[in-house]
Amino acid sequence: MDFNRIFEQISPEDITDDIFTLVGKVHYVVTVGKPNDCNSMVGSGGGMGMTINRPTTWCVFPSNRYTLKLIKQKKSYTLSYFTEDYREQFMLFGQKSGRDSNKMKETELTIIETPLGNTSFEEARLIIECELTQISKAPIEDFYSKEAHEFLKKAYIEAGEIRNYVFGVITSVNKKI
């Protein structure tokens, strides 16, 4: 498979999707590793903007995610966005841990290697490659609204997890041709 026959590289500024739809309404897949040894998880929430004077993404991870451990080791990862036609397939990555299963072989999605050596899927419509720049933990005390406290308590603290913010400088954006 020739990556460049399926995808064209675009500038981060040329992403035409509404950011609030991309990170708030559409789930995405975070993938780390090489095609023969990778792990994916489903992401929701996050953002895109400018940090350290470069286009950057940020994602929210529970501290117990295997993918987070791998991102710390590998320092690069992809965010892959799909059409609704593939929802059932990519949501498999949110149902099992890569620690105790080979969920990558359970999906019908086709693993591909990007020109930068990261892993994504041939069926993705948009692939954003990132280089890890920062992981921050945000204690509940750092949130000031009652709504934020209630959300965090229910989503993370009751589950015994800590919320991590993963920031990555965008190194490449590829859009399906």
C-alpha positions as CSV (number, residue, x, y, z in Angstrom):
1,M,0.0,0.0,0.0
2,D,1.4,3.4,-1.0
3,F,0.4,5.9,1.7
4,N,0.7,8.8,-0.7
5,R,-1.9,7.4,-3.1
6,I,-4.5,7.3,-0.3
7,F,-3.6,10.4,1.7
8,E,-2.3,13.9,1.0
9,Q,-0.3,15.9,3.5
10,I,-1.9,19.2,4.5
11,S,-0.9,22.0,6.9
12,P,-2.5,22.0,10.3
13,E,-4.1,25.3,9.3
14,D,-5.8,23.5,6.4
15,I,-7.9,21.2,8.6
16,T,-11.4,22.2,7.7
17,D,-13.3,20.3,10.4
18,D,-14.8,22.3,13.2
19,I,-12.6,21.8,16.2
20,F,-15.5,21.3,18.6
21,T,-16.9,18.6,16.4
22,L,-13.5,16.9,16.1
23,V,-12.7,16.8,19.8
24,G,-16.1,16.9,21.3
25,K,-18.6,15.0,19.2
26,V,-16.5,12.6,17.1
27,H,-14.4,9.9,18.8
28,Y,-10.9,9.5,17.5
29,V,-8.3,6.7,17.8
30,V,-5.0,7.3,19.5
31,T,-2.3,4.9,18.2
32,V,1.3,4.5,19.4
33,G,4.0,2.1,18.1
34,K,5.1,0.6,14.9
35,P,2.6,-1.4,12.6
36,N,3.9,-4.8,13.9
37,D,3.8,-3.7,17.6
38,C,1.2,-1.0,18.2
39,N,-1.7,-0.2,20.5
40,S,-4.8,2.0,20.1
41,M,-7.4,3.5,22.3
42,V,-10.5,5.5,21.7
43,G,-10.3,9.2,22.6
44,S,-12.9,11.9,23.1
45,G,-12.4,15.4,24.3
46,G,-9.2,17.4,24.0
47,G,-8.3,20.3,21.8
48,M,-6.0,21.9,19.3
49,G,-4.2,25.2,19.3
50,M,-0.8,26.8,19.7
51,T,1.7,25.9,22.4
52,I,5.4,26.5,22.4
53,N,4.8,28.5,19.2
54,R,3.7,25.4,17.3
55,P,0.4,23.8,16.3
56,T,-0.4,21.3,19.1
57,T,-3.1,18.8,20.1
58,W,-4.0,17.8,23.7
59,C,-5.9,14.7,24.8
60,V,-7.2,13.6,28.1
61,F,-6.2,10.2,29.4
62,P,-7.0,8.3,32.6
63,S,-3.7,7.4,34.3
64,N,-4.2,3.7,34.0
65,R,-4.3,3.5,30.2
66,Y,-1.8,1.2,28.6
67,T,-1.6,3.6,25.6
68,L,-0.5,6.4,27.9
69,K,2.4,4.2,29.2
70,L,3.4,3.5,25.6
71,I,3.3,7.2,24.6
72,K,5.7,8.0,27.5
73,Q,8.1,5.4,26.0
74,K,7.8,6.1,22.3
75,K,7.2,9.9,22.4
76,S,5.1,10.0,19.2
77,Y,1.6,8.9,18.3
78,T,-1.3,9.5,15.9
79,L,-4.8,10.7,16.2
80,S,-7.0,9.1,13.5
81,Y,-10.5,10.3,12.6
82,F,-13.0,8.1,10.8
83,T,-16.4,8.4,9.1
84,E,-19.4,6.9,11.0
85,D,-19.1,3.9,8.7
86,Y,-16.2,2.6,10.8
87,R,-17.5,3.5,14.3
88,E,-18.2,-0.2,15.2
89,Q,-14.7,-1.2,14.2
90,F,-12.7,1.6,15.9
91,M,-14.9,1.5,19.1
92,L,-13.4,-1.9,19.7
93,F,-10.2,-0.1,20.8
94,G,-12.2,1.4,23.8
95,Q,-13.5,-2.0,25.0
96,K,-10.3,-3.8,25.8
97,S,-6.9,-3.1,27.1
98,G,-3.9,-3.8,24.9
99,R,-2.2,-5.1,28.1
100,D,-4.2,-8.3,28.2
101,S,-5.4,-8.8,24.6
102,N,-4.4,-8.3,21.1
103,K,-7.3,-6.1,20.2
104,M,-5.3,-4.8,17.2
105,K,-5.9,-8.1,15.4
106,E,-9.6,-8.2,16.3
107,T,-10.5,-5.2,14.2
108,E,-11.1,-5.2,10.5
109,L,-9.3,-1.9,10.1
110,T,-6.1,-2.0,8.0
111,I,-3.0,-0.9,9.9
112,I,-0.7,1.4,7.9
113,E,2.6,3.1,8.5
114,T,2.8,6.8,7.9
115,P,5.8,8.4,6.1
116,L,7.1,9.5,9.5
117,G,7.0,5.9,10.8
118,N,3.9,6.1,13.0
119,T,0.9,3.9,12.8
120,S,-2.6,4.6,11.7
121,F,-5.4,3.0,9.6
122,E,-6.1,3.0,5.9
123,E,-9.7,3.7,6.6
124,A,-9.1,6.9,8.5
125,R,-10.2,10.1,6.9
126,L,-7.8,12.4,8.8
127,I,-4.5,11.4,10.5
128,I,-2.7,13.9,12.8
129,E,0.8,12.8,13.9
130,C,2.1,14.2,17.1
131,E,5.4,14.4,19.0
132,L,4.9,14.3,22.8
133,T,5.8,17.5,24.5
134,Q,4.2,17.4,27.9
135,I,2.0,15.2,30.2
136,S,0.4,17.1,33.0
137,K,-1.8,15.9,35.9
138,A,-4.6,18.2,36.9
139,P,-5.9,17.7,40.5
140,I,-9.5,18.5,41.1
141,E,-8.5,21.5,43.3
142,D,-7.3,23.2,40.1
143,F,-10.8,23.3,38.7
144,Y,-13.0,26.2,40.0
145,S,-16.5,25.6,38.7
146,K,-19.0,23.3,40.5
147,E,-19.8,21.7,37.1
148,A,-16.2,20.8,36.6
149,H,-15.9,19.3,40.1
150,E,-19.0,17.2,39.6
151,F,-17.9,15.9,36.2
152,L,-14.4,15.1,37.3
153,K,-15.6,13.4,40.5
154,K,-18.0,11.2,38.5
155,A,-15.7,10.5,35.5
156,Y,-12.4,10.0,37.2
157,I,-12.2,10.1,41.0
158,E,-14.9,7.6,41.7
159,A,-13.2,5.3,39.2
160,G,-9.9,5.7,41.1
161,E,-8.2,7.4,38.1
162,I,-6.2,10.5,37.7
163,R,-6.8,12.8,34.7
164,N,-3.7,13.3,32.5
165,Y,-3.4,15.9,29.8
166,V,-1.2,14.8,26.9
167,F,0.2,17.6,24.7
168,G,1.8,16.8,21.4
169,V,3.2,19.1,18.7
170,I,1.7,18.3,15.3
171,T,4.4,16.9,13.1
172,S,2.2,16.0,10.1
173,V,-1.5,16.1,9.0
174,N,-2.7,13.7,6.3
175,K,-6.2,13.9,4.7
176,K,-7.8,11.1,2.7
177,I,-7.7,11.9,-1.0
